[in-house]
Amino acid sequence: MTHHYDYLVIGSGIAGMSFALKVARTGAKVALVCKTTLDEANTALAQGGVASVTNLAVDNFEKHIEDTMIAGDWLSDPEAVRKVVTNAPEQIRELIGWGVDFDKKENGEFDLHREGGHSEFRILHHADNTGYEIQQSLIEAVRHTPNIDIFENHFAIEIITQHHLGKIVTRRTPDITCYGAYVLNPETGKVDTFLARVTLMATGGVGAVYQTTTNPLVATGDGIAMVYRAKGTVKDMEFIQFHPTALFHPGDRPSFLITEAMRGYGAVLRDIRGREFMHKYDPRLSLAPRDIVARAIDSEMKQSGAEHVYLDVTHKDPEETKHHFPNIYQKCLSLGIDITKDYIPVAPAAHYLCGGIKVDGNGESSIHRLYAVGECSCTGLHGGNRLASNSLIEAVVYADAAAKHAIDNLNHYSFREDVPEWNDEGTQHPEEMVLITQSIKEVNQIMGAYVGIVRSNLRLDRAWNRLDILYEETERLFKCSKASREICELRNIINVGYLIMRQAKERKESRGLHYTLDYPPTKKSES
């Protein structure tokens, strides 16, 4: 089956839905494709909040810009940083207009949090489940927009370019153009053709490439892998942010996140014997940027042989703690941990990708008519390390920029009617799913062991060799198998794992989130 839409949006987090809502205002026909349901996205798991300058009595744009540049180890694109910071307040107003209810004080002012790396209190939040509040508000708005067609449980397999028209496409081809995507329909088991004048990739992150992650397990880097295979530019994949404080509870996948706002609130990190240790690593103590805190915890765990450290909030007022962090309190209590009396066991987990599909200031990728927004994109904002709570605001600012640019140019684009249907002739359903599930486990183990918080040339070389074997096996399996979500996700995490590892090999320095034993960090990159 072939569908025709003005806009094809692949992904249903804050980036995809806010873009869809904005382009739908023009009366255009929009398809919103998500591989599970609308509410399963990284956005819904974002506890901390949204960073924006709102309290002008003490805060300003220049402070937020400097905090972002420092956290990014001065690798951030200054233009992208200024764009996000200065456009943030307007987008906050738009989120509120969509029904997002940020917490306020009794006097009506925003109840702002402060997180690691921020010099001021500027984090807007809704208790400790801000992402969920945003996601639900956007879902409600999308479902009430009649010209947005929602395709839940549909899986995008490949974007359509000249390659599918029999033309040779390389990374040097100057005019690669996207005409839509091939999408697996779960009801028919067939691959449908979605033709679009504009396509937006908003597929989120890559956390499921690692065994220990805070991301939902749908975060398999699908959009990045699709764009890479289509010869698009992918950048800064070595910068994987490991959240320092995921709840340590073996067997949980994904790991439950203990928001950074808890450290901003006053929680203190302690080693396995209950001793504070952050003074050994950074003068900002527990409020140092995430890369420094994650490496400090990793170091303490390796020195002691322990599988976790502790986060201590027992010295704070119990009722205030329960008020600010109700979901964390209830989750820990369900495991027999009363955070008002007990230390919280925590360990780092793969959390956020600072790189991705390279885009310009309009959110457009190197492939014409293909935009990328949210965690799958690389705008230049994050540089070597994302500043806490900058991700949600980046998503809405760039979704707005992409929507405006796409709307202005839509009439210049037409449908490509000579696109062939997906060819699965001669293929069959894989008989042994165990081959796929075992290969996924192997990728997770390889990435965790060799491409984690601390790296080395030897570890990266070993990852290269192991992934190469899995890549060859999986491509052979893909070519003789009917398309399925399982085989496509395996293919994507191998592509993404390869990109992380290859770009880590290419960076001959310790910088930001990329820390390698072979290139000791400079004083600047430790600050």
N, C-alpha and C positions, 0 to 999 in steps of 0.2 A: 504494500500500500504506500502511496505517495501523498504527503501532506504539504500544503503551501502556507507559509506564515511570513508576515513582514519581519517578525523578530522571533528567533529561536533562543531561548534562555536555558542553558544546561546547568542545573544546580539550584537549590532552593534555600540557601541560607540568606543572611541579611543582604549580601551583595546581589544575588540573583533576584530576590523578590523586590527589593527597592528599585532596581533597574526596570523590572517588568511593570511595576506600578507606574513609573514615570513615563515610559514609552506608551503605555496603554492609554494615558490621558489624551493622546492625540487621536484616539479611535482606531489605532492600528491593531492588527490581529497578532496576538502573542501566544506562543507555545512555551509553557514552563515544564521542563522535563526533569524529574528527579528519580534517582535509582531506587529509593525506598519510599518513604512518605514525607510530606512537607515538614514535619516536625523533627526529623532525624538529621541534624546538621550540627557542625561545630558551634554555630551561633548559639544554639540552645544550651550548650554546656559552658558558655562563657560566664563565669561567676562574677568576676571583678567589676567590670563596668565599661564605661566609655569615657575616654579622655577628651576634655574640651575646656578651654579657658572661659569661665563664666563669672568668677568672682574678681571683677576688675579692681577691687579695692586693694588686693595684694598680688594678683596674678596678671600676666600679660602674654601676648603671643611670643615675644622674644624669649621669655623663660621656657616656654613649652618647646620652642624650636631648639634652644640650646640643650635641654634635657634629652631630646630625641637624638640630636647629633652625638652627644656624649655616649648615650647608650649604644648607638650604632657604630661606635668606635671610629667616628668621622668618615665612614664609608657611605653614609646616606647621601642621597642627591638633595642638595639644599633647596632646589626648586620644588621637588616633590614634598619635602618637609614643610615648606612655607605654604604650599597649596593646601595640604591637609589641615594644618593648624589654623590657618586663617578662615577656611571654609567650614570648620567644625561647628561653630555656634549656629549657623544657618541650618545645617543638617540636623542638629539636635532639635531645633524647632520643628523641623519636618517630621522627625520621629515622634515627637509629642503629638503632632497633628494626626499621626496614624494611630494614636492611642497608647503609646508607650508611657508608662507611669513611673517616672524617676522619683526616688524618695526625697522628701523635703522636710525641713525643720518646722517647728511650730510657727515660726514667723514667715513661712512661705518660701524661704530661700532653699536652694538645693542643698541636701545633706551630702557634702563632698567627702570622698575618701582620698587618701594618699597612698601610693604604691611605690615599690622599689624603683629608684632612678628619677622620680619626680621631685622637684624642689618645692612644690606647693600642693595643697589639697585641690585637685581638679577632676577627680573621677566621679562622674555621675553613675548612680547605680539604683537597682531595685533589690533591696535586701542583698542576699548573696546568690541570686539567680537572675542577674540582669539579662543575660543572653536569652533565657527562656521567655522572659517578659517581652523582649523585642520580637522574638520569633513568633510568639502567639499573636501579637498585635499585627504583624505583617501578614501572617496566615489569614487572619480575619479579613484584612483589607483585600488580599488577593482573591479570596473566595467570593468576595462581593463585587468583583470587577468582571463583568460579563464577557469582555473581549479577551480575557486571559483564559486559555484552555490549559488545564492542569493534567499532566501525564505522570501519575505516580507509578512507582515500580517499573519504570522504563529505564533501560540502560543504554547510554550513548557509547557506541563502539569505536567509530572513527568520524572525524570531520571530513567533509567532501571537498576536494580541491581538484585542480587540473590533473593530478595524478590519476584520478578515477575516470578521466576522460581519455586516457591513453597517452598523456603527455609525460615526458620525463621531468621530474621536479627534483632539484637539489637544494642544498642550503644557500647556494649562490643565485638561485632563480630569483629575479628581482620583483616579480609580480605574482607571487603565490596568492590565490584568492580562495576564500571559503564560501561555499554555496549551501551550506547546511550540514547535516550529519546523518549517519546511519544509526538507527536506534532500535534496540531489541524490544519487541512487544511481548510481555510475559503471557498474555492471554492466548496469543496465536503461536508463540514460539518462533515467529518470523522476524526478520529484520526489516523495519519500515524505513522509507526514505523521507526525511524531513528537509524540504527545500526552504531556504530563508534568504531574505535580502540582507539581513544582518544576523550574526550569531554572537552570543555572549557566552563565554566560558566562566562559570562561577562554581566550580566543582570542589572547592575547599582544599584541605591540606593532604599530608602524606603520612600521618602518624601511624597508620596501620602497617607501614613498611617495617616498623619496629615491634617487637613483642610487648614491651612495656610502653604504653602510651595513654594519654588522657583523652585522645580523640575517639569519636565513635568509629566502629570498625569499617564504616563505609568510606573512611578517609584513605583511599588507596591511590591517590594521585592521578585519577583517571584523566582529567583535563590536561594536565601537564604532559602525560604520556602521549595522549592523542596529538597534541600540538608538536611535540618532539618528533613523532613519527611522520607528521606532515611537513617536516623541515622548518618549523618555526623556531624562533630564538628562545632559549631557556637559560636563565641566569641565576647566579648566587645560590645554587642548590646546596652548597656545602654548609650554609648557615642554618642548621637545624637547632631550634631552641628547645632545650630540655627544661621543663618546668621543675624547679628545685623541690617543690613540696607536693608530690602526689601522695595520697594516703597509701601507706604500705599495708596491703592485705593480699597475700599471695592467692592467685586464682582469679582475681578480678581483672577483666579485660573488657573495656578500658578501665584504667585506674581512676579512682575518684579524686578530683582535684581539690586541693586545699588552697583557696585563692590567696594571691599575693597581698590582697587587702588585709588579710589577717596579720601579716608582718607590719603593714602600715599602721594597723590598729595597736600594735605593740607586742605581738608574739615574738618570742626569742628562740633561736635555734640552739639545741644542745646535743652533745654527742651521746653515745650509747650509755655512758656513765653519768649523764645528767649535767655535764659541764658545758658552759658556753664556749664557742670556738671561733666565731666569725671575726673576732679581733685579730686573729692570726692571719687573716686574708685581706681585709679591707676596712678602712676607717669608718665606712658607712654601716658596718656591722650587718645586721639582718636585712637592712634596706639597700644593700648594694644591688646593682643590676643582676638579672637572672643568670647570665653566663658565669659570673664570678661566684655567685651563691651555689650554683649547680656543681661547679668544679670543686668548690670547698667541701660540699657534702660528699662528693665522689671521693675526694682525698681522705676525708675522715673515715669513710666506710672502708676504704682499702687499707688504711692504717690499722683499723681495729678488727677488720674481718667481719664486721656487722653488715647486715642487709639493709639497715635503715639508720636514720638519726631521729631526733625528736623535735617537735615544735611545741613550745610551752606558752600557753595563754592563761595559765592558772592564776597569775597574779592580777589579772584584770577583773573588773566587777562581773560576777556571773550572769546577772540579769542583762547587763549591757551586751555581753558576749552573745547570749542567746538571741537577743534582739537583732544584732547586726548579722549574725551567721546562723540563722535558724536551720537551713538545710544541712550545713556541715555538722551542726550540733546533733541533729536527728540521725544523720548517717553514721556518725561515730558512735552515738549511743546504741544504735542497732547492733554494733559490733562489741559492745561492752566497754566503750571508752566514753567517759564523761569529760568533755574538754574543759569544763570549768574546774575539774579536780585532777585530771590525768593528762600526762603528756601525750601528744599525737605522734604516732610513728609515721615518718615520711621518707620518701626517697625520690630522686629525679626520674622523670618519664618524658619521652618524646612528646612535644606539645605543639610547636608551631614552626612553620616553614617561612623563613624570611625572604627566600628567593622564589622563583617560579617563572611563569611565562612573562617575558620582558614586554612591557607596554610603555607607551608614551604618555604625555600629560592628559590625553583624551581617553586613556584606557585601551587604545588600539594596539594590537600585537603587530609583529612583523608580517603577519599574514593579513592581507587586505580584507576588510569587512568582518574580521574576527576580533572581538574585544575580550579582555579578560579582567575580572574584578574579584577582589577578595583575596583569600589566602593563596589561591592558585596563581596569582599574578605577582610580578615583581615590578613595583612602581618606582623603587628607589628609596621609599620612605624609611625602611627598617635598616638598611645597610647591613652591618655585621651582626646586629642584634636588635630585636624589637623592644621598644620601650613598652612597659606594661600598659594595657588598655588602649594602645594606639591602633589595634587591628580593626575593631568594629567601626571606629570613626573613619579609618582609611577606606573601608568597604563602601560606606554610604557616600563619602566625598567622591570617590572615583566612579561609583555607580551613577552619580549625578552627572559627572563630567562625560562619561561614556554615553549616557542617555541623550544629553544635549547634542553631542557630536553626531551620534547615529541619527537622531531626528532631523538634523540639518542636512544630512547627506542621503537619507533614505531614498528620495526620489531619483537619485542618480543610479540606483542599483536596480537590476531586474533579476527575475528568476532564471536559473539555468535549466532549461527543459531537457537537455540531452544527457542528463545524469543517468547512468545505468542503475538497475536495481542491484541489491546486494547479491553476490554470486556465492552460493554455498553448495553448488553441484558437486556430487561425489563425496561430500562430508557425512559424518555420522556423529551421534552423541557419544562422548567418551564413556567407555564402559566402566572404567576404574577411576572414580572420583578421588580415591585415596592418593593417586598420583599428584593430583592438583593440591589437595590439602597438605600433603607432605612437603611439596615444593614451597608452599607458602610458609610453612614452619621453618624451612631451611633458610629462606630469605630473611625472615625475622631474626633468626639466630645469627646469621652472617652480619647483618646490619648492627645488631646490638653488641656483638663481640668486637667488630673491627672498624665500625664507622660511627662510634658513639660519642660520648662527651670528650674523651681524650683519644687522639689518633696518632698514628705513626706511619711512615712509608711502608714498613713491613706489614702492618695490619691492613692498609689500603690495598697493597699488592695481593694479599691473600683474599680480600674481598673481591677484587677484580677477577681472580682465577676461579673462585667458587661461583660467582654470579654468571660468568661466561658459560660455564657448563649448564647451569639452569636455563639461561637464555636460549641456548641451542635446543635443549630438550623441549622447552615450552613452545618455541616457534614451530617445531615439527608437529607438536600436538595440536596447535592452533590451526595449522593449515589443513589438517585432516579431520577436524572436529566441527560440528555445528556450533554456531556462536552461543555462548552461555555466559551469564554473569561471572561464574566462577573462573572459567578459563581466561576471560578478559581481565578480571581483577588481578589474577596471577601475572599475566603479561604486563599489566601496568605497573605493579609494584617492582617487578624486575627492571623495567625501563627506568623507573624513578630511582631505585636503589643504585643503578648504574650511574645515573646523572649525579647523584649526591657524591658517590665515591669518586667519579672521574673529576668533578670540579673541586673536590677536596684535594685530590692529587695535584691539581694544577695550581693551587694556592700555596706558594712556598713561604709561608709565614704563619705565625699564630696571630689571629686577628678576630675580634668579636667572638662568635660562637665556634669558630674553627680553631681548635687547640691541638697542636701536634708536637710530639716530643722531639721531632727532628729539627724544628725551628723554634727555639725558645722565644717567648714573647718579649717585646720591648717594653720599656717603662710606660709608653703611651698606651699600648694595648692592654696593660694591666689596670689602667685608671678608669 
